Amino acid sequence: RGLRGDVIDGQHYSQDVSDDGKTVVGQVTLFLLGEQSAWIWTQGRGNELLQDYVRRNGTAQTRAQVCAGSRGPLQPCNGWKFWNVAAISNDGSVIVGTGANPDGIFEAFMIKAPK
């Protein structure tokens, strides 16, 4: 089963790993959908879309600003869409990358991950 449910095509790339090896970040390109998404792997939960991770772990205000990664294929997104991850801090507490902000404009992001 793929990151977007039954859609399993595409390529996954690891971009960075925390020093303790408990968190890995990267991106996936889904060719059939023409989408690229950031993902995170944690020792406790395995692989998931970064959007779903942030929605599960963030504050109510943060969750409201992030598009649900578990939405159906090709459904519109009215929140942040994380496309690429550039790096994760050594202690795994900060993730940076690029995506589309709620206005659909390409922009850098920084996420403070829960410990």
C-alpha positions as CSV (number, residue, x, y, z in Angstrom):
1,R,0.0,0.0,0.0
2,G,1.4,3.4,-1.0
3,L,1.5,6.7,0.8
4,R,-1.7,7.8,-1.0
5,G,-3.7,4.6,-0.4
6,D,-4.0,2.4,-3.4
7,V,-1.8,4.7,-5.6
8,I,1.5,2.9,-5.4
9,D,3.4,4.1,-8.5
10,G,6.3,6.5,-8.3
11,Q,9.7,7.0,-6.8
12,H,10.7,7.6,-3.2
13,Y,13.9,9.5,-2.4
14,S,15.4,9.9,1.1
15,Q,16.8,13.3,1.6
16,D,18.1,13.4,5.1
17,V,18.3,11.5,8.4
18,S,18.5,12.7,12.0
19,D,21.7,11.8,13.9
20,D,20.0,9.1,15.9
21,G,18.6,7.5,12.8
22,K,15.0,7.5,14.2
23,T,13.7,10.0,11.6
24,V,14.2,10.0,7.8
25,V,12.7,12.6,5.4
26,G,12.3,12.7,1.7
27,Q,9.9,13.1,-1.2
28,V,7.9,10.8,-3.5
29,T,6.9,11.5,-7.1
30,L,3.6,9.8,-8.1
31,F,3.7,9.6,-11.9
32,L,0.0,8.6,-12.5
33,L,-1.2,11.6,-10.4
34,G,1.5,14.0,-11.5
35,E,2.1,14.9,-7.9
36,Q,5.2,15.3,-5.7
37,S,4.9,15.1,-1.9
38,A,7.2,15.2,1.1
39,W,7.2,12.3,3.5
40,I,8.6,11.4,6.9
41,W,9.6,8.0,8.3
42,T,9.8,7.7,12.1
43,Q,10.8,4.7,14.1
44,G,7.5,4.6,15.9
45,R,5.0,5.1,12.9
46,G,6.9,4.2,9.8
47,N,6.4,6.1,6.5
48,E,3.7,8.8,6.1
49,L,3.1,12.0,4.2
50,L,4.6,15.0,6.0
51,Q,1.2,16.7,5.8
52,D,-0.4,13.8,7.7
53,Y,2.4,13.9,10.3
54,V,2.0,17.6,10.9
55,R,-1.8,17.4,11.0
56,R,-1.6,14.5,13.6
57,N,1.1,16.2,15.8
58,G,0.5,19.9,15.3
59,T,-1.7,22.4,17.2
60,A,-5.3,23.1,16.1
61,Q,-4.1,26.3,14.4
62,T,-1.3,24.4,12.5
63,R,-3.7,21.5,11.5
64,A,-6.1,24.0,10.0
65,Q,-3.3,25.4,7.7
66,V,-2.1,22.1,6.3
67,C,-3.8,20.2,3.5
68,A,-4.8,16.7,4.4
69,G,-2.4,14.3,2.7
70,S,-4.9,11.5,3.0
71,R,-7.4,13.2,0.8
72,G,-8.4,11.4,-2.4
73,P,-6.3,11.6,-5.5
74,L,-6.6,14.9,-7.4
75,Q,-8.8,16.5,-4.7
76,P,-8.1,20.2,-4.3
77,C,-6.0,21.4,-1.5
78,N,-6.8,24.6,0.4
79,G,-3.8,24.5,2.8
80,W,-0.1,24.0,2.8
81,K,1.1,21.3,0.4
82,F,4.6,20.0,1.2
83,W,6.5,19.0,-2.0
84,N,10.1,18.6,-1.1
85,V,12.2,18.2,2.1
86,A,15.6,19.7,2.0
87,A,16.9,18.7,5.5
88,I,16.1,17.7,9.0
89,S,18.1,19.0,12.0
90,N,20.6,16.7,13.7
91,D,18.3,16.2,16.7
92,G,15.2,15.7,14.4
93,S,13.4,18.7,15.8
94,V,13.3,20.9,12.7
95,I,12.3,20.0,9.1
96,V,12.8,22.5,6.2
97,G,11.7,22.3,2.6
98,T,9.5,23.8,-0.1
99,G,5.9,23.6,-1.0
100,A,2.8,25.6,-1.9
101,N,1.3,27.9,0.8
102,P,-2.5,28.2,1.2
103,D,-2.5,30.7,-1.6
104,G,-0.9,28.2,-4.0
105,I,2.4,30.2,-4.0
106,F,5.7,28.3,-4.0
107,E,7.5,29.0,-0.7
108,A,10.0,27.6,1.8
109,F,8.7,26.1,5.0
110,M,10.1,25.2,8.4
111,I,8.4,22.8,10.8
112,K,9.3,22.3,14.4
113,A,8.6,18.6,15.0
114,P,7.4,17.3,18.3
115,K,9.9,15.5,20.4
